[in-house]
């Protein structure tokens, strides 16, 4: 009985102080913006030869996404938020690199930040900002005609994991402990530099790999258009 009284007192104090906990999910679209590897440079080394080849690449196209989030309400107007999201597939548009198929990218943002919430009745507007760790994986494939061997299939994965930050806002409507929200979020990911790709090749029973490097892994910014629902336990 004493434990129940203490638990009830803690919950009552938490509600009075505005402290709370919530979980939710969201979905929407990720729209790549900013610069991509439009000036794509492949650095290669094969046997005793090495060099670089420049191509005109293209920006990533939009992708559907989904994810989950957790809220910790530390003040009636302030929330700490942690998110994870998964971008299903970003094909590249305007791709113009000979022999290489249009690559596809998947991005997993892991973010943490804070929301400032202005609530009036069941409605609220909020602004958000924070940092994230962005995991991106691009898949490159090609079929090359190399005399006298004939066609050689090659493939490789480009891995680019970078720290970035985000900002945004939105509108929220409360139905008791349940809340529906919608709004945009802007992400910026500094990703200058080169990334190693281990291109695997094979023709008939013979195979191997060739290391290459790619300048700038993926779009350095994108905009989320999201809708979601959350449930607050306190």
N, C-alpha and C positions, 0 to 999 in steps of 0.2 A: 504494500500500500504506500509506504514511504517513497519507493522508487517511482510509482505512478504519479505521486504528487510532485516530485522533483521534475519529472519529464514534462508534466503539464505546465509547470512554472517556467521551464526553459522555453517551451513552445510559445507560451503566452508572451514572454519577454521578447522572443524573436519576432513575433508578429508586431508587437508594439514598436519595436525598433526598426521595422521594415526589413529585417533579415529574412531571406527566403531562398528556396532552391527550386529550380525548374529544369525540365528536359523537353526537347522538341526535335522536330525534323523539318526539312525544307527541300524544295526542288526548284528548278528553274533553268536558265540558260546562261552560259558563260560566253561573253563576246570579246574575243581578243582584240586589243588595240595596241598602239605604240609600234615599236620596231621589232621585226622578226629577223631571221637570217636572210634578208633579201639579198645582201651581199655575202653569199655563202662561199666559204673557202674550205676546201678539203685538203688537208695535209696528209700525204701518204709516204710510206716507206716500204719498199718491196725489194728484198735482196740487197744489192749494193746501190740501188737508186732511190732517190727521194725527191720531193718537190711539193708544189701546191698547184691546185687548179681552182679557178674562180668561176662561179656560176651565178645566174640569177635565180634565186629561190622564190618563195612566196610566203604570205602570211597565213596563219592558221585560221580556219573557218570556225564558226560557232559550234558549241557542243552543249548537249543537255547535261545536267548535273543533278546530284542529290547528295544529301548529307544529314548530319545530326549535330546538335549543340546542347550545351548545358549552361545554365545561368546560376550565378550566386548573387542574390540581391543583398548588397551590403548596406544600402540606404534606400529610402523610398524612391529616390530619383537616380540611383546609381547601381548598375549591374556589372559584374565581371562575367565574361562570356568565353567559352572555349568551343571551337568548331572543328569538324572535319568534313571534307567534301570530296567528291569523286567526279571528275569530268570524264564522261564516257568515251568520247572520241573527238579529237580535233583534226580533221583532214586538212592538208595544206591546199590552198587555192592558188591559181596562177603559177603553178609549178612548171618550171622550164629548165630542168636539169636533164640532159640527154641520158637515156638508158635507165635512169633511176625512177622507179615508180613513186607516185605521190605518197609521201610518208604520212603516218598517222601518229598523233600524240595523245597521251593520257596524262592528266595532271591531278595530283592529290594535294590540295592545300590543307595544312594543319595550322590553325590560327588561334590566337588568344588576345583578348582586348577588353574594352570597357564600353558600356552604353550609358549615355545620359538620357533619361526618360522624363518627358514632361507629360503628365497624365491629367486629364480632365474628364471626370466621370468614367465611362467604360472605354473611352478613346485615349490614345497616347501617341505622341510623336517622339522619335528618338534619333540621336546621332551616335555613331559608333566609330571606333578607331582602335588599331592595335597592330601586332606583328604576326608574322607567320613563317612557316617553313614549307616551301613549295617543292614537291617531288614531281618531276616530269620525266616521262619516258617516251622517246620517239623510235619508231620502227622504220628502218630503211631497207628496201629490197630492190634488186635489179637483176636483169638478165643481159649478159654481155656476149657478143659474138667475137670470140678470140681465135683467129686462125692459128695453127691448124687444129686447135682443140675443139672448135665448135662453140656451142652455147654454154656459158658458165653462169650458174645461179649464185648470187651473193646476197647476204642479208646481215644486218647488224642492228643493235639497240643503242640508242643515244640516251644516256642518263645524265640529267642536269638537276641537281638538288640545290636550292638556293634559299637564302633568307630574304624576306620582303616585308612590306607593311600594307595596311589597308585603311580605308575610311569609307563612311557611308551613312545611311540613315534610313528612315522608313516610318510607316504608320502601323499601329497596333490597335486591335479591338479586343476587349476582354469580355468573356462570357463566364463570369465567376472565376474559377481557377484556370480555365482554358483561355488561351489567347491566340488569335490569328494575326499574322503580320505580313507585310509586303514592302519591298523597297530595293533600291540599288546598293551595290557595294563596289568600290574601285580598289583594285589590287595593283601594286607596283613591285616588280621583282628585278633588281639589278642583276643582270646575267651576262655581262660582257666577259670575254675570255674564250678559251678553247676547251672542247670536251672530247675525250677519247672515245672512239667507236671501234670495236673489234669486228671488222667485217669478215664474216665466214663465207667461204666459196666452196663450190663443189662441181665437178664434171665427171660423170661416170663414177668409178670407184675412188677417184682421187679428190681430196679435199684439204683445206687448211684455213688459215686466217691471215688477214692483212690489217695492221693497225693504221687507222687514219684519225685525224682530228677535225672537228667542225667548229667554226667560229660562231658563237652566240647560239645557245641551244634552242630557245623558244621565245614566244612573244614576251616582252618585258612588262606588259601591263594587260589587264583585262577587266571588264565590267560584268558583274553579276546582276541579273534581274531575278529576284527570288520571291517566293511565297512560302509561308511556313505556318506551323501550328506548334504551340508549346503548352505544357501543363505545369502549373506551379503548385508544389506541395505545401508551401508555407506562404 
